[in-house]
Amino acid sequence: MRFEIMRLDDIDGTALESTVVDADSVNRIVQQAAAIGQRLYIRPADTSAS
């Protein structure tokens, strides 16, 4: 399964950048964001588009 991870602005919560990663990478990215206090929005990636 793949997930879209958006890094959010600390002030107003708008998405600054987005990336699609596999499930194994989500844990690593979440740990890195938690270490520096970065806000993330994570959702399943749209896999219907080919």
Buried (B, 14 or more C-beta within 10 A) or exposed (E): EEBBBBBBEEEEEEEEEEEEBEEEBBEEBBEEBEEEEBEBEBEEBEEEEE
